[in-house]
Amino acid sequence: MSDRATAFDRMMNPWAYDADGNLTAQARAQEVARTQINSANAPAGGGGGGFSVDSNALATAGTNSDQIHARLNTDGRGADDATAKVSTSLANWSTGQAAKSAAGTWDQCITALGTTIGQTTQALRTSATAYQQHEQHVQHDMGA
């Protein structure tokens, strides 16, 4: 029987016990999960000995994301001039109209992707700063 097998628990959670008063397989699985969640040293689910964040890695990822964002705005629009020439030169043809439509759709995709990458960059930088500040507060509070 587990530590949980008290008369009160059996009364409140009859589903968790079999006819002999032992925890069912489902209840044992939930008990293991609960123990892992509540234990900082649990091998799985409880952090595996703790939780750590490398704020420098987050800041580096933010810088990398920003570089990708900058390249997206230049490299991602590299075909704009050529596509504009095609669509103008072939304006009376379905190919020209399709090129113009494709360029418009491409530009919308580049803009949307740029917005997402920009938000990701900001989130990475904000997280890095927040973790650094939190760590400083903890060290200060612990007198380190």
N, C-alpha and C positions, 0 to 999 in steps of 0.2 A: 504494500500500500504506500501511497505517496504521503507527503506531509499534509496534503490538502484533504485527506480522507477523514474529515471530522463529521460528526453526526449532523451538524448544521449544514456543512457543504453537501452532504448526501441528500439532505432534505431540500436544499435550494437548487441543486443541480442533479436531479435523478437521472438525467440522460447520460451523465458522465460515469455512471457506475453500473457494473453488471450485477447479476443476481447474488454473487458472492461478496459484493461490496468492493470489488477491485475496479480501478479505473479502466474504462474501455480504451481501445486502441486510439480512437479519435481524441479522447480526453488526454491521453498520454502525449500524443503529438502536440496538442495545444499547450500542455504543461511545459514541454521542451521549448517550444517557441516562446512562451512567456518568460521562461528562465533566461533564454538567450537575450531577449529584449531588455530584461532587467539587469543583466550582468555586463559590466564593462569588459570583462575578461573572457566572454563567451567566444568560442572559435568561429561562430557564424551567427550573424544576425545582431550581435551585441557590440560589434565594432572590432572584434578580434584583438582586444588589448588596447583599444583607444581609437581616437579619431584625430587625424592630422590633415592639415591643409598647407600646401606650399604656396604662399602668397606670391613669391617670386615667379613661380611657374604660371600662376594666373596672370600676373602682369606681363610676362613674356608672351603668353597666348594672346593677350589683348593687343600687344604691339604687332604680333604676326597677323592678327585679324585685321588690324588697321592697314597694314601693308597690302593685304589681299583686297581690301576695300578700295584702296587707291588704284591698284592695278586693274580692278574690275571696271572702274570708270574710264580708264584709257584703253586697255586691251579689249574690253568688252564692247567697245564702240568703234573698233578698228575698221570694220567693214561698212560703216555708215556712209562715207563719201562714195565708195564704189557702188554701193547699192542705190544710192540716190541718183548716180549717173545712169545706171541701168534702168531704173524706174522712169527717169525723165526721157531717156533715149527711146525707150520702148513704151511710152505712155499710151499709145493707141493699141497696144497688144496686151493680151491677157498676161503675158510674162511680166511686163512692166508693172501692171496693176498688182500682180501677185508679189513681186519684189517689194513694192511699196508697202503692201499689207504685212509681209513678213518682217520688214524692217521696223514697222510700228509695233508689232507684237514682240519682236526681239528687244526693242528699247523699253517696253513695259516690263519685260522679264528682268532686264538688267537693273532697272530702277527698283523693282520689288526685291531682288536679290541684294542690291546695295543697301536698301533699308534694313533688311534682316541682318546683314553682316555688320552694319553700323550699330544696330541694337545689341548684337552679340559682343562687339568690341566694348561698348559702354558697360554691359553687364559684367564682363570679365574684369574690367578695371575697377568697377564699383565693388565687386566681390573681393578683389585683392586688397583694396584699401580698407574695407570693412574688417576683413580677417586680421590685417596688420594692426588696426586700431583696437580690435577686441583683444588680441594677444598682448598689446601694450597695457591695456586696462587690467587684464588678469595678472600680468607680472607686477604691476604697480600694487594691486590689491593684495597680492601674496607677499609683498615686501621683497621682491627679487631685484 
